[in-house]
Amino acid sequence: MTHEYLGIIAFLCGVINFALGLWVFLKFPRITRLHTGVGLFAFASAIWCVARGMTLVVVPEHALLWERLTIATATLHVTTLLLLTFYMYDKPLRWYSILLIFSPAILLGIGAFTPYGVLSVTA
């Protein structure tokens, strides 16, 4: 298989993850914290899969944005899993705890879009 086919498969996985995340949000009328965490993880996976697929499909001159988005959403996976762990054990979280959990992902995500994060993409 070539990279183009892998990119198309990754893009389709992103569409499926987005549909699953949307289903979680729309299926349950009263969204609990656990449903919110699962939905956020599904949306982060969808964005990561689409960005990874587009990195493999587009020409290398245009792949820089998609590679930066891949790294930024990869950091979001870890934080949503940590948030999901707190939700599964019914640990109370205040707003500053959630901000503290998501601050590394925010900083690394912003850093991925600077020249210090991803400088170039080669084929």
GROMACS elastic network, one bead per residue, 0.5 to 0.9 nm:
[ bonds ]
;  ai    aj funct       b0    kb
    1     4     6  0.81649   500
    1     5     6  0.64478   500
    1     6     6  0.73134   500
    2     5     6  0.56713   500
    2     6     6  0.67054   500
    2     7     6  0.88997   500
    3     6     6  0.50280   500
    3     7     6  0.60787   500
    3     8     6  0.86461   500
    3    56     6  0.57971   500
    3    57     6  0.69560   500
    4     7     6  0.50243   500
    4     8     6  0.62802   500
    4     9     6  0.86793   500
    4    53     6  0.83032   500
    4    56     6  0.61578   500
    4    57     6  0.50777   500
    4    58     6  0.85756   500
    5     8     6  0.50723   500
    5     9     6  0.61995   500
    5    10     6  0.85924   500
    5    56     6  0.87257   500
    5    57     6  0.81921   500
    6     9     6  0.50367   500
    6    10     6  0.61128   500
    6    11     6  0.85373   500
    6    53     6  0.70367   500
    6    56     6  0.72987   500
    6    57     6  0.83587   500
    7    10     6  0.50569   500
    7    11     6  0.60889   500
    7    12     6  0.86050   500
    7    49     6  0.88138   500
    7    50     6  0.83527   500
    7    52     6  0.69939   500
    7    54     6  0.62073   500
    7    55     6  0.73816   500
    7    56     6  0.50369   500
    7    57     6  0.54623   500
    8    11     6  0.50017   500
    8    12     6  0.61873   500
    8    13     6  0.86001   500
    8    50     6  0.89074   500
    8    53     6  0.60699   500
    8    54     6  0.80721   500
    8    56     6  0.84930   500
    8    57     6  0.74583   500
    9    12     6  0.51147   500
    9    13     6  0.62025   500
    9    14     6  0.86509   500
    9    49     6  0.89690   500
    9    53     6  0.72708   500
   10    13     6  0.50043   500
   10    14     6  0.62543   500
   10    15     6  0.87850   500
   10    48     6  0.89758   500
   10    49     6  0.52514   500
   10    50     6  0.63429   500
   10    51     6  0.85422   500
   10    52     6  0.66763   500
   10    54     6  0.83745   500
   11    14     6  0.50167   500
   11    15     6  0.64159   500
   11    16     6  0.87739   500
   11    46     6  0.83805   500
   11    49     6  0.58249   500
   11    51     6  0.77530   500
   11    52     6  0.76135   500
   11    54     6  0.71912   500
   12    15     6  0.50237   500
   12    16     6  0.62511   500
   12    17     6  0.86088   500
   12    49     6  0.81105   500
   12    50     6  0.77452   500
   12    53     6  0.85401   500
   13    16     6  0.50178   500
   13    17     6  0.60923   500
   13    18     6  0.85415   500
   13    45     6  0.88092   500
   13    46     6  0.71805   500
   13    49     6  0.63420   500
   13    50     6  0.77303   500
   14    17     6  0.50365   500
   14    18     6  0.61087   500
   14    19     6  0.85553   500
   14    42     6  0.89461   500
   14    43     6  0.85519   500
   14    45     6  0.67613   500
   14    47     6  0.64530   500
   14    48     6  0.72583   500
   14    50     6  0.51028   500
   14    51     6  0.85958   500
   14    53     6  0.84838   500
   15    18     6  0.50971   500
   15    19     6  0.62008   500
   15    20     6  0.86831   500
   15    46     6  0.63630   500
   15    47     6  0.88448   500
   15    49     6  0.83148   500
   15    50     6  0.75769   500
   16    19     6  0.50403   500
   16    20     6  0.62063   500
   16    21     6  0.86468   500
   16    46     6  0.74983   500
   17    20     6  0.50477   500
   17    21     6  0.61416   500
   17    22     6  0.85255   500
   17    42     6  0.54404   500
   17    43     6  0.66910   500
   17    44     6  0.86930   500
   17    45     6  0.64195   500
   17    47     6  0.86857   500
   17    49     6  0.84448   500
   18    21     6  0.50895   500
   18    22     6  0.60892   500
   18    23     6  0.84702   500
   18    39     6  0.88016   500
   18    42     6  0.62919   500
   18    43     6  0.55422   500
   18    44     6  0.86446   500
   18    45     6  0.78942   500
   18    46     6  0.51831   500
   18    47     6  0.80332   500
   19    22     6  0.50663   500
   19    23     6  0.60225   500
   19    24     6  0.86599   500
   19    42     6  0.85830   500
   19    43     6  0.88151   500
   19    46     6  0.87345   500
   20    24     6  0.62497   500
   20    25     6  0.87582   500
   20    39     6  0.78434   500
   20    42     6  0.67519   500
   20    43     6  0.85293   500
   21    24     6  0.51613   500
   21    25     6  0.64521   500
   21    26     6  0.87320   500
   21    38     6  0.72694   500
   21    40     6  0.72113   500
   21    41     6  0.78193   500
   21    43     6  0.58303   500
   21    46     6  0.85169   500
   22    25     6  0.51540   500
   22    26     6  0.60863   500
   22    27     6  0.83000   500
   22    39     6  0.71052   500
   22    42     6  0.84680   500
   22    43     6  0.82040   500
   23    26     6  0.51232   500
   23    27     6  0.55228   500
   23    28     6  0.84552   500
   23    39     6  0.84620   500
   24    27     6  0.54300   500
   24    28     6  0.66430   500
   24    31     6  0.86173   500
   24    35     6  0.64942   500
   24    36     6  0.81712   500
   24    38     6  0.75755   500
   24    39     6  0.60074   500
   25    28     6  0.62851   500
   25    29     6  0.78761   500
   25    31     6  0.68931   500
   25    35     6  0.70714   500
   25    36     6  0.73427   500
   25    39     6  0.64993   500
   26    29     6  0.66684   500
   26    31     6  0.86965   500
   27    31     6  0.89080   500
   28    31     6  0.58283   500
   28    32     6  0.85335   500
   28    35     6  0.81942   500
   31    34     6  0.80192   500
   31    35     6  0.59048   500
   31    36     6  0.66470   500
   32    35     6  0.53007   500
   32    36     6  0.63472   500
   32    37     6  0.88038   500
   33    36     6  0.50082   500
   33    37     6  0.62556   500
   33    38     6  0.87291   500
   33    84     6  0.84303   500
   33    87     6  0.62488   500
   33    88     6  0.87208   500
   33    90     6  0.89779   500
   34    37     6  0.51113   500
   34    38     6  0.62553   500
   34    39     6  0.85208   500
   34    84     6  0.66373   500
   34    87     6  0.55794   500
   34    88     6  0.65278   500
   35    38     6  0.51302   500
   35    39     6  0.59750   500
   35    40     6  0.84865   500
   36    39     6  0.50722   500
   36    40     6  0.60743   500
   36    41     6  0.85769   500
   36    84     6  0.86282   500
   37    40     6  0.51209   500
   37    41     6  0.61801   500
   37    42     6  0.86085   500
   37    80     6  0.65459   500
   37    81     6  0.78356   500
   37    83     6  0.67565   500
   37    84     6  0.51674   500
   37    85     6  0.89251   500
   37    87     6  0.74569   500
   38    41     6  0.51062   500
   38    42     6  0.61529   500
   38    43     6  0.86466   500
   38    80     6  0.82546   500
   38    81     6  0.86451   500
   38    84     6  0.70405   500
   39    42     6  0.50475   500
   39    43     6  0.61647   500
   39    44     6  0.85586   500
   40    43     6  0.51097   500
   40    44     6  0.60857   500
   40    45     6  0.85154   500
   40    77     6  0.89426   500
   40    80     6  0.67654   500
   41    44     6  0.50489   500
   41    45     6  0.60760   500
   41    46     6  0.85113   500
   41    76     6  0.82361   500
   41    77     6  0.64436   500
   41    80     6  0.57570   500
   41    81     6  0.71227   500
   41    84     6  0.84339   500
   42    45     6  0.50358   500
   42    46     6  0.60796   500
   42    47     6  0.86975   500
   43    47     6  0.62267   500
   43    48     6  0.85265   500
   44    47     6  0.52524   500
   44    48     6  0.61289   500
   44    49     6  0.85974   500
   44    73     6  0.61407   500
   44    74     6  0.79432   500
   44    76     6  0.65492   500
   44    77     6  0.62911   500
   44    80     6  0.82909   500
   45    48     6  0.50319   500
   45    49     6  0.60122   500
   45    50     6  0.85332   500
   45    73     6  0.77619   500
   45    74     6  0.82766   500
   45    76     6  0.89258   500
   45    77     6  0.71859   500
   46    49     6  0.51929   500
   46    50     6  0.61535   500
   46    51     6  0.85009   500
   47    50     6  0.52399   500
   47    51     6  0.60420   500
   47    52     6  0.84696   500
   47    69     6  0.81846   500
   47    70     6  0.79200   500
   47    73     6  0.68891   500
   48    51     6  0.51368   500
   48    52     6  0.59725   500
   48    53     6  0.84498   500
   48    69     6  0.73457   500
   48    70     6  0.53620   500
   48    71     6  0.81968   500
   48    72     6  0.84861   500
   48    73     6  0.55755   500
   48    74     6  0.66675   500
   48    77     6  0.89204   500
   49    52     6  0.50581   500
   49    53     6  0.59822   500
   49    54     6  0.84953   500
   49    70     6  0.79875   500
   50    53     6  0.50753   500
   50    54     6  0.60850   500
   50    55     6  0.85401   500
   50    66     6  0.86534   500
   50    70     6  0.85884   500
   51    54     6  0.51311   500
   51    55     6  0.61269   500
   51    56     6  0.87952   500
   51    65     6  0.86449   500
   51    66     6  0.50740   500
   51    67     6  0.69299   500
   51    68     6  0.86584   500
   51    69     6  0.61967   500
   51    70     6  0.54559   500
   51    73     6  0.88006   500
   52    55     6  0.50930   500
   52    56     6  0.65505   500
   52    57     6  0.88698   500
   52    66     6  0.68999   500
   52    67     6  0.70404   500
   52    69     6  0.84077   500
   52    70     6  0.59305   500
   53    56     6  0.52850   500
   53    57     6  0.62971   500
   53    58     6  0.87297   500
   53    66     6  0.86380   500
   54    58     6  0.58186   500
   54    63     6  0.73796   500
   54    66     6  0.63707   500
   54    67     6  0.86144   500
   55    58     6  0.59142   500
   55    59     6  0.81007   500
   55    60     6  0.78777   500
   55    62     6  0.82614   500
   55    63     6  0.50829   500
   55    64     6  0.78181   500
   55    65     6  0.83697   500
   55    66     6  0.53649   500
   55    67     6  0.60153   500
   55    70     6  0.84261   500
   56    59     6  0.80965   500
   56    60     6  0.85954   500
   56    63     6  0.78649   500
   57    60     6  0.88887   500
   57    63     6  0.84881   500
   58    61     6  0.81289   500
   58    62     6  0.63807   500
   58    63     6  0.60854   500
   59    62     6  0.57171   500
   59    63     6  0.63141   500
   59   123     6  0.84697   500
   60    64     6  0.73104   500
   60   121     6  0.63711   500
   60   122     6  0.62381   500
   60   123     6  0.60348   500
   61    64     6  0.69273   500
   61   120     6  0.88725   500
   61   121     6  0.76907   500
   61   122     6  0.84487   500
   62    65     6  0.67464   500
   62    66     6  0.77890   500
   62   121     6  0.88943   500
   63    66     6  0.52579   500
   63    67     6  0.60716   500
   63    68     6  0.86128   500
   63   120     6  0.87509   500
   63   121     6  0.66097   500
   63   122     6  0.87489   500
   64    67     6  0.51660   500
   64    68     6  0.61805   500
   64    69     6  0.85909   500
   64   118     6  0.76328   500
   64   119     6  0.80435   500
   64   120     6  0.62692   500
   64   121     6  0.57529   500
   65    68     6  0.51945   500
   65    69     6  0.61856   500
   65    70     6  0.86150   500
   65   113     6  0.79770   500
   66    70     6  0.60944   500
   66    71     6  0.87900   500
   67    71     6  0.64451   500
   67    72     6  0.86708   500
   67   112     6  0.88614   500
   67   118     6  0.76580   500
   67   121     6  0.75434   500
   68    71     6  0.52903   500
   68    72     6  0.61952   500
   68    73     6  0.87022   500
   68   109     6  0.82397   500
   68   112     6  0.54103   500
   68   113     6  0.58580   500
   68   114     6  0.88581   500
   68   117     6  0.77234   500
   68   118     6  0.62357   500
   69    73     6  0.60952   500
   69    74     6  0.84107   500
   69   109     6  0.79484   500
   69   112     6  0.75928   500
   69   113     6  0.78554   500
   70    73     6  0.54279   500
   70    74     6  0.60896   500
   70    75     6  0.89104   500
   71    74     6  0.50413   500
   71    75     6  0.65948   500
   71    76     6  0.88894   500
   71   108     6  0.83301   500
   71   109     6  0.71014   500
   71   112     6  0.64880   500
   71   117     6  0.87884   500
   71   118     6  0.86597   500
   72    75     6  0.55976   500
   72    76     6  0.67677   500
   72   105     6  0.73624   500
   72   106     6  0.81715   500
   72   108     6  0.65823   500
   72   110     6  0.73873   500
   72   111     6  0.82345   500
   72   112     6  0.60236   500
   72   113     6  0.80930   500
   73    77     6  0.65302   500
   73   105     6  0.82335   500
   73   109     6  0.71662   500
   74    77     6  0.52991   500
   74    78     6  0.72215   500
   74   105     6  0.86363   500
   74   109     6  0.87420   500
   75    78     6  0.56521   500
   75    79     6  0.68458   500
   75    80     6  0.89849   500
   75   104     6  0.78951   500
   75   105     6  0.51233   500
   75   106     6  0.83098   500
   75   108     6  0.69787   500
   75   109     6  0.69868   500
   76    79     6  0.53036   500
   76    80     6  0.61614   500
   76    81     6  0.85991   500
   76   102     6  0.78279   500
   76   104     6  0.89084   500
   76   105     6  0.55001   500
   76   106     6  0.80604   500
   76   109     6  0.80699   500
   77    80     6  0.53125   500
   77    81     6  0.61929   500
   77    82     6  0.86881   500
   77   105     6  0.87241   500
   78    81     6  0.51929   500
   78    82     6  0.62854   500
   78    83     6  0.86855   500
   78   105     6  0.81743   500
   79    82     6  0.50121   500
   79    83     6  0.61136   500
   79    84     6  0.84373   500
   79   101     6  0.63150   500
   79   102     6  0.59925   500
   79   103     6  0.89891   500
   79   104     6  0.82087   500
   79   105     6  0.67633   500
   80    84     6  0.59227   500
   80    85     6  0.84906   500
   80   101     6  0.87118   500
   80   102     6  0.81649   500
   81    85     6  0.61303   500
   81    86     6  0.87447   500
   82    85     6  0.50487   500
   82    86     6  0.65086   500
   82    87     6  0.87504   500
   82   101     6  0.77073   500
   83    86     6  0.52136   500
   83    87     6  0.63155   500
   83    88     6  0.87449   500
   83    98     6  0.76741   500
   83   101     6  0.74035   500
   83   102     6  0.87878   500
   84    88     6  0.60930   500
   84    89     6  0.87665   500
   85    88     6  0.51417   500
   85    89     6  0.65169   500
   85    90     6  0.87053   500
   85    91     6  0.87958   500
   86    89     6  0.54541   500
   86    90     6  0.62457   500
   86    91     6  0.53263   500
   86    92     6  0.77792   500
   86    93     6  0.79098   500
   87    90     6  0.50141   500
   87    91     6  0.61759   500
   87    92     6  0.79933   500
   87    93     6  0.86389   500
   88    91     6  0.78079   500
   90    93     6  0.89731   500
   93    96     6  0.80644   500
   93    97     6  0.58575   500
   93    98     6  0.66835   500
   94    97     6  0.52879   500
   94    98     6  0.65588   500
   94    99     6  0.87944   500
   95    98     6  0.52269   500
   95    99     6  0.62225   500
   95   100     6  0.86169   500
   96   100     6  0.60133   500
   96   101     6  0.85410   500
   97   101     6  0.61589   500
   97   102     6  0.86474   500
   98   101     6  0.50139   500
   98   102     6  0.61732   500
   98   103     6  0.84407   500
   99   102     6  0.51884   500
   99   103     6  0.57983   500
  100   103     6  0.52327   500
  100   104     6  0.77526   500
  101   104     6  0.70275   500
  101   105     6  0.80569   500
  102   105     6  0.53296   500
  102   106     6  0.61764   500
  102   107     6  0.87060   500
  103   107     6  0.60521   500
  103   108     6  0.84561   500
  104   107     6  0.51118   500
  104   108     6  0.59170   500
  104   109     6  0.81815   500
  105   108     6  0.51576   500
  105   109     6  0.56903   500
  105   110     6  0.83594   500
  106   109     6  0.50349   500
  106   110     6  0.60891   500
  106   111     6  0.83987   500
  107   110     6  0.52046   500
  107   111     6  0.59830   500
  107   112     6  0.86060   500
  108   112     6  0.60606   500
  108   113     6  0.88904   500
  108   117     6  0.82300   500
  109   112     6  0.51746   500
  109   113     6  0.69695   500
  109   117     6  0.88806   500
  110   113     6  0.55032   500
  110   114     6  0.69847   500
  110   117     6  0.86096   500
  111   114     6  0.52848   500
  111   115     6  0.80577   500
  111   116     6  0.67275   500
  111   117     6  0.53680   500
  111   118     6  0.85145   500
  112   115     6  0.76826   500
  112   116     6  0.72091   500
  112   118     6  0.58389   500
  113   116     6  0.80700   500
  113   117     6  0.63134   500
  113   118     6  0.69679   500
  114   117     6  0.55120   500
  114   118     6  0.69787   500
  114   119     6  0.78628   500
  115   118     6  0.58573   500
  115   119     6  0.50213   500
  115   120     6  0.85446   500
  116   119     6  0.66119   500
  118   121     6  0.77624   500
